Amino acid sequence: MADASPPNGEPCGGKDTNESITTSEIIPIFVGPIKKKHLIHACILTSKAPFFKKCLESGMREQAENAIYLPEDDPEAFGIVANWMYTGSMPSTCKCRVLMSAYILADKLCMTNIQDAVMEQLRWNLMDEEIILPVDVDWVWEKTGPGSKLREFMVDALHYSVMQQDEYQTAEGKNEHHLAVDLEAVMVMNGALGYQLYSKIFNVSAVRNQARKKTTSPYLRNCKYHCHADEEECPSRK
């Protein structure tokens, strides 16, 4: 459960409800396969998250049992969501993968304000790290759908990270060799992500202009695409 809660006697849901934190029922929420239990005030749940309001007020199983189950979600991620519902703040120290999970959970719960708060914390954390791991981007891609702002951000962050390096090659001894190898593996396994990243890189006008100067036209008359041996006279030149 979150460490902080509204002061005694104050409406726990803000201006949307007059129910006091001291009179609100406590709802157990069991998260993840291990059923990690979080105890949250009902008025917090129903005022902050439409998902929980529906669970507790629409005749669903959760209302009958007076408990909520989130078996597919990360307990640590839910802890971030719970903390925000009580305090309106994000933890200053948190693993990026947990923040990503919290964003995905907030999306599931239709809590866009938490999504935005998580995004700002994630941007801050990753800015300090500078290097974006391709496996993290692939993980987010698999957990989100088209139009996801988290997916868009992670692809943009990886693109930015790649373009900041002087070289990004898989050959042994090259700078960022291990990251280039990881990126190659991710792009092979996740073609959609690979194409998205490819498009971002090659649609940069400066990159295209530079590449255009160094690209040889395939329509020039030469023997590059012929099958005859190099020492043989080219039939087209007779």
C-alpha positions as CSV (number, residue, x, y, z in Angstrom):
1,M,0.0,0.0,0.0
2,A,1.1,3.6,-0.5
3,D,3.0,5.2,2.3
4,A,0.9,8.4,2.4
5,S,-2.8,9.1,2.4
6,P,-5.0,12.2,2.7
7,P,-5.2,13.8,6.1
8,N,-8.0,12.5,8.4
9,G,-11.3,14.1,7.8
10,E,-10.5,15.3,4.2
11,P,-12.4,14.0,1.2
12,C,-10.3,11.1,0.0
13,G,-11.4,11.6,-3.6
14,G,-11.0,15.3,-3.7
15,K,-13.8,17.5,-4.9
16,D,-15.5,14.6,-6.7
17,T,-16.6,12.9,-3.4
18,N,-17.5,13.9,0.2
19,E,-16.5,10.5,1.6
20,S,-13.8,10.8,4.3
21,I,-10.7,8.7,4.4
22,T,-11.7,7.8,8.0
23,T,-15.0,6.2,6.9
24,S,-14.0,4.7,3.6
25,E,-13.9,0.9,3.3
26,I,-10.6,-0.8,2.7
27,I,-10.4,-2.9,-0.4
28,P,-7.8,-5.7,-0.9
29,I,-6.2,-5.8,-4.3
30,F,-4.3,-9.0,-5.2
31,V,-1.7,-8.4,-7.9
32,G,0.3,-10.8,-10.0
33,P,0.6,-14.6,-10.0
34,I,1.8,-14.5,-6.4
35,K,-1.3,-12.5,-5.4
36,K,0.6,-9.7,-3.7
37,K,-2.0,-7.9,-1.5
38,H,-2.4,-4.1,-1.5
39,L,-4.9,-2.4,0.8
40,I,-6.5,0.7,-0.8
41,H,-9.4,2.9,0.4
42,A,-12.5,2.3,-1.7
43,C,-13.1,6.0,-2.1
44,I,-9.6,6.4,-3.6
45,L,-10.2,3.6,-6.0
46,T,-13.6,4.8,-7.2
47,S,-12.7,8.4,-7.5
48,K,-9.3,8.0,-9.2
49,A,-9.8,5.1,-11.6
50,P,-13.0,4.4,-13.6
51,F,-11.8,0.8,-14.0
52,F,-12.0,0.2,-10.2
53,K,-15.3,2.1,-9.9
54,K,-16.8,-0.2,-12.5
55,C,-15.5,-3.3,-10.7
56,L,-16.9,-2.3,-7.3
57,E,-20.2,-0.8,-8.4
58,S,-21.4,-2.8,-11.4
59,G,-22.4,-6.1,-9.9
60,M,-19.2,-7.8,-10.9
61,R,-17.4,-10.5,-9.0
62,E,-15.2,-7.9,-7.4
63,Q,-18.3,-6.2,-5.9
64,A,-19.6,-9.5,-4.5
65,E,-16.2,-10.5,-3.0
66,N,-15.2,-6.9,-2.1
67,A,-11.8,-7.6,-3.5
68,I,-10.0,-7.0,-6.8
69,Y,-7.7,-9.4,-8.7
70,L,-5.1,-8.3,-11.2
71,P,-3.3,-11.7,-11.9
72,E,-1.5,-10.6,-15.0
73,D,0.1,-7.4,-13.6
74,D,3.3,-6.5,-11.9
75,P,3.0,-5.9,-8.1
76,E,5.8,-3.4,-8.2
77,A,4.1,-1.5,-11.0
78,F,0.8,-1.5,-9.1
79,G,2.7,-0.1,-6.1
80,I,3.7,2.9,-8.3
81,V,0.0,3.4,-9.4
82,A,-1.2,3.1,-5.7
83,N,1.4,5.6,-4.6
84,W,0.3,8.1,-7.2
85,M,-3.4,7.7,-6.3
86,Y,-2.6,8.7,-2.7
87,T,0.2,11.3,-3.2
88,G,0.1,12.4,-6.8
89,S,3.8,11.8,-7.1
90,M,6.2,9.3,-8.7
91,P,9.1,7.5,-6.8
92,S,12.4,9.2,-7.6
93,T,14.3,5.9,-7.7
94,C,12.7,3.1,-9.7
95,K,13.9,0.6,-12.3
96,C,12.9,1.7,-15.8
97,R,11.3,-1.7,-16.6
98,V,9.0,-1.3,-13.6
99,L,8.1,2.2,-14.8
100,M,7.2,0.8,-18.2
101,S,5.0,-1.8,-16.5
102,A,3.3,0.9,-14.5
103,Y,2.6,2.9,-17.7
104,I,1.1,-0.2,-19.3
105,L,-1.0,-0.9,-16.2
106,A,-2.2,2.7,-16.0
107,D,-3.2,2.4,-19.7
108,K,-5.2,-0.7,-18.8
109,L,-6.9,1.1,-15.9
110,C,-7.7,4.1,-18.2
111,M,-5.6,6.5,-15.9
112,T,-4.0,8.9,-18.4
113,N,-2.8,11.2,-15.7
114,I,-0.7,8.4,-14.2
115,Q,0.5,7.5,-17.7
116,D,1.8,11.1,-18.2
117,A,3.4,11.2,-14.8
118,V,5.2,7.9,-15.4
119,M,6.3,9.1,-18.9
120,E,8.0,12.1,-17.3
121,Q,9.8,10.0,-14.8
122,L,10.8,7.5,-17.4
123,R,12.2,10.2,-19.7
124,W,14.2,11.6,-16.8
125,N,15.6,8.3,-15.8
126,L,16.5,7.2,-19.4
127,M,18.1,10.6,-20.2
128,D,20.6,10.0,-17.4
129,E,21.4,6.5,-18.8
130,E,21.8,7.8,-22.4
131,I,22.0,4.3,-23.8
132,I,18.7,2.6,-24.7
133,L,18.7,-1.2,-24.6
134,P,17.1,-2.7,-27.7
135,V,15.6,-5.5,-25.6
136,D,13.7,-2.9,-23.6
137,V,12.2,-1.4,-26.7
138,D,11.3,-4.8,-28.0
139,W,9.6,-5.6,-24.7
140,V,7.5,-2.5,-24.8
141,W,6.6,-3.1,-28.4
142,E,5.3,-6.6,-27.5
143,K,3.3,-5.2,-24.6
144,T,1.7,-2.3,-26.4
145,G,-0.3,-1.7,-29.5
146,P,-0.3,0.8,-32.4
147,G,-0.8,4.3,-31.2
148,S,0.8,3.7,-27.8
149,K,2.7,6.8,-26.7
150,L,5.1,4.6,-24.7
151,R,5.9,2.6,-27.8
152,E,6.4,5.7,-29.8
153,F,8.7,7.2,-27.1
154,M,10.8,4.0,-26.8
155,V,11.4,3.8,-30.6
156,D,12.3,7.5,-30.7
157,A,14.6,7.0,-27.8
158,L,16.4,4.1,-29.4
159,H,16.6,5.9,-32.7
160,Y,18.2,8.9,-30.9
161,S,20.6,6.7,-29.0
162,V,21.8,5.0,-32.2
163,M,22.3,8.2,-34.0
164,Q,24.3,9.7,-31.2
165,Q,27.0,7.0,-31.5
166,D,30.0,7.5,-33.8
167,E,29.6,3.9,-35.0
168,Y,27.1,1.2,-34.4
169,Q,28.5,-2.0,-35.9
170,T,28.4,-5.6,-34.9
171,A,32.0,-6.3,-35.7
172,E,34.2,-7.2,-32.7
173,G,36.2,-4.3,-31.3
174,K,33.8,-1.7,-32.6
175,N,32.3,0.8,-30.1
176,E,28.9,-0.2,-28.9
177,H,29.5,-3.7,-30.4
178,H,27.3,-5.5,-27.9
179,L,24.4,-3.0,-28.4
180,A,24.7,-3.4,-32.2
181,V,24.5,-7.2,-31.8
182,D,21.5,-6.9,-29.6
183,L,19.8,-4.5,-32.0
184,E,20.4,-6.8,-34.9
185,A,18.9,-9.7,-33.0
186,V,15.8,-7.6,-32.0
187,M,15.3,-6.4,-35.6
188,V,15.5,-10.0,-36.9
189,M,12.9,-11.3,-34.4
190,N,10.6,-8.2,-34.5
191,G,10.3,-7.2,-38.1
192,A,7.7,-4.5,-37.4
193,L,9.9,-2.8,-34.9
194,G,12.9,-3.2,-37.2
195,Y,11.0,-1.5,-40.1
196,Q,9.9,1.3,-37.9
197,L,13.4,2.0,-36.8
198,Y,14.7,1.6,-40.3
199,S,12.2,4.1,-41.6
200,K,13.1,6.7,-38.9
201,I,16.8,6.5,-39.8
202,F,16.5,6.6,-43.5
203,N,13.8,9.2,-43.7
204,V,16.0,11.8,-42.1
205,S,16.7,14.3,-44.9
206,A,20.4,14.8,-44.0
207,V,21.0,11.0,-44.0
208,R,19.2,10.7,-47.3
209,N,21.2,13.5,-48.9
210,Q,24.5,12.1,-47.7
211,A,23.6,8.6,-48.9
212,R,22.4,9.9,-52.3
213,K,25.8,11.3,-52.9
214,K,27.5,8.0,-52.2
215,T,25.0,5.7,-53.9
216,T,25.8,4.4,-57.3
217,S,22.9,4.1,-59.8
218,P,22.2,0.4,-60.6
219,Y,21.3,1.6,-64.2
220,L,24.8,2.5,-65.2
221,R,26.2,0.3,-67.9
222,N,28.7,-2.0,-66.1
223,C,29.1,-5.7,-65.4
224,K,28.0,-5.7,-61.7
225,Y,24.9,-7.7,-62.4
226,H,26.3,-9.9,-65.2
227,C,27.1,-13.6,-64.7
228,H,30.2,-13.8,-66.9
229,A,33.6,-14.2,-65.4
230,D,35.5,-11.0,-64.7
231,E,38.2,-11.9,-67.3
232,E,35.6,-12.6,-70.0
233,E,34.6,-9.9,-72.5
234,C,31.2,-8.4,-71.8
235,P,28.7,-9.2,-74.6
236,S,27.1,-5.8,-74.2
237,R,30.3,-4.1,-75.0
238,K,31.0,-5.8,-78.3
